[in-house]
Amino acid sequence: MPKNAGSFLWSNSFSAVLIILFVNNNTLSAQISKADDKPWYETARVFYDWIRIGEDLDRDYARHLVQKTRDLNCNTLAFCVSVYGYALWDSEVSPKYDRIGKMDLIGELAALCKKNDLYFVPWWLGTSMGAGRVLEEHPGWIVHGPPVNGQPGREFNYICYNTPYRDLIYEEVREVLTNYDVDGIYFDQLPGSCYCPSCQEKFKNLYGRSMPVVEDEFVLAFNHGIPASRYPSSLNEFRERSIKGFCAGIRKIIEESQPGTAYVQNWIKNHHARLGVGLVDVVLPEFYQRDDLVALGMKHRITKSYFENGAIWGNVRHSVKHDARHFPVKGTQMLLMDCVANHSAPLMLDLCVMDFDATGKEQLGQTFADIEKFYDLNDGGKEVYYATLLHSLPTYMQDPVEYMKDFEGIYRLLFEAHIPFNLITEKGIQEGDLEKTRVLIVPSAAYLSEKAAEAIKSAVNQGMGLVATHMTGYKEPNGSIREKPILSDVFGYELLDIQTPFTTATLFRHPDLKVSDIDRGYFYYASTRPDHTITAEMSEDAYFSFWGNFAAIKPVADATVIGDIHLPDHARLSAGEYNRRGVFPGPAHWPLAIVRQYGKGKTAYFVPQADEIERRVYAPEYTSMLERTILWAGGPSILETPEIPPPVEIRIFHNLSKKLYTILMINHNTSPLVRGKHEGIGVIRYIVPHKNIEFTFSPGIIPADIRDFDGNSVPFKIMDNKVHINLPELDLYEGIIIKY
């Protein structure tokens, strides 16, 4: 059934994603493949609500829910099927909610959504809010944390899907799908397994022994962040098996009851999204902003990569809690469009807020209308990117926390430098996805697999650029250091040693002053060499620092050193009471970074443990050096943005069939985000506009005209076959159309 809320019109409503449309069919085509037709849920605009509790409700309420969805220019209504374990439909499986009388609310909504050309997605909730009655009847089904000193662990306000509750859900789903024409079903949260009696019994039946206990495991959402060395493989297998088992059961019921219904699942996120492949149609990972917004897009892209580019719904919470208070409207608008920029269809979590305070309804409706316009323009399009950033699952599994610090550090570097990039997994590399990228960046992937390394070597030999850092390819699966690190023959070096900073325990303490001779946090000095293209414009006299370890290497003859790490000045270090502050740089001693031609490709290797922002925060020179090296390895970028502030996110899309390029620009200049009392979600209090932004885009063709969504002419000029654009203002997001 068609679900179109309107066709594209010129208007002044697109107040903020920069959309640049280039009409051409031969530019960057090597990076883009023809898009397949997308199912409806790939571009859904979802209004997510639940019932007004404590009121007697009738059919007018059902009509009200549908009208709210239409007023916001959404095309999908997601609504709860039960409250506190009481059904909102005429059920023979569960008792009915007593405040809706004889009305079958799910039946009413299914019929009204079909009549109003909306998609309808009923949803289940695994907390006491969704199933409190069941928990009262079966208290042993509650989610348990790890036992402590032989006593049952902490109880969470969730019901475990590994208990007989799973069978109850299955019957409810079967009943709904058998009796109502719905477009999808959604499970908000997935408490897949825990330490409850049911889970412990199932584990013992499967493995013939008691379930091992990991005392610091956070069982909710299977999101513990514990290294593989401390997490038993049998427990990991059991957790994953429980999640896949639940999803497989739901998929079976769909195929038996109403084939074609979309299955949307919450809480399968990051690398766990791979568990839903082949079982789930849509993953909703449920990420929220904390201190800033960059990590939101990163997590959505990681999830999509491990979901093998399947559909993602982005969760934007408009309600502060579950009542009449909402977040500032502009922040919600911007986050909705940020979902789109990061391949996530936007879902606005309202939870009755607009029933009590509809402030900003028109602005939110306009943003959803803008999103629809983008989807119409980009229908059949693909993202265009210059660089690809590897997320190494083997490395993540060994040390999740430390690895993600390094990964996020390089993600932020690319983001802030406006280098168009995408993510890839080791599986994606092995399947040949590297052919779409100009340069691959590998941040400290210590446990890089040999199969992925061979695929990388082949791509570099054919002309792809490669930039890697610190411990990439250094460790065997058992954790020992390789004598010859993977990819060392590509970069051209021999490993000598891993240098680690001094600790305060090794430092001299002055007997009179009673202090160590230098402060805590030993760091190293480095500098660049001016005799290479990368560093020619950087000062050779300026020292910069980084905190952490580094690899001491010996380059091969045809590898070029472009920077050095310096020995400490030991004369100053031993100056007793006169040195209580610093390390002081001595002579250059180890290579900081080396570059080399390998086959048709350019390679670069940086030895410091300096990917994490906190390790290079004092050294903008090092960040600049990394940026310059990436552009050297990949060749000229299609985007030049010296006037665009780092907090602005830029994403480029191409529609080959419509001959359009689309650039989205999202303004993340929101600092500081503030977390409310007892709330982990950062609040976007304001967004600072930018004025008179100039940038250059190089599609290789000359535009005939450039206009904004109002139809107004946008100033531009052509120089050296590049389009130089002057954007008068960037507010939340902005849009421009360029015709050729």
Order of alpha helices (4+ residues) and beta strands (2+ residues): beta-alpha-beta-beta-beta-alpha-beta-alpha-beta-beta-alpha-beta-alpha-alpha-beta-beta-alpha-beta-alpha-beta-alpha-alpha-beta-beta-alpha-alpha-beta-alpha-beta-alpha-beta-alpha-beta-beta-beta-beta-beta-alpha-beta-beta-alpha-alpha-beta-beta-beta-beta-beta-beta-beta-beta-beta-beta-beta
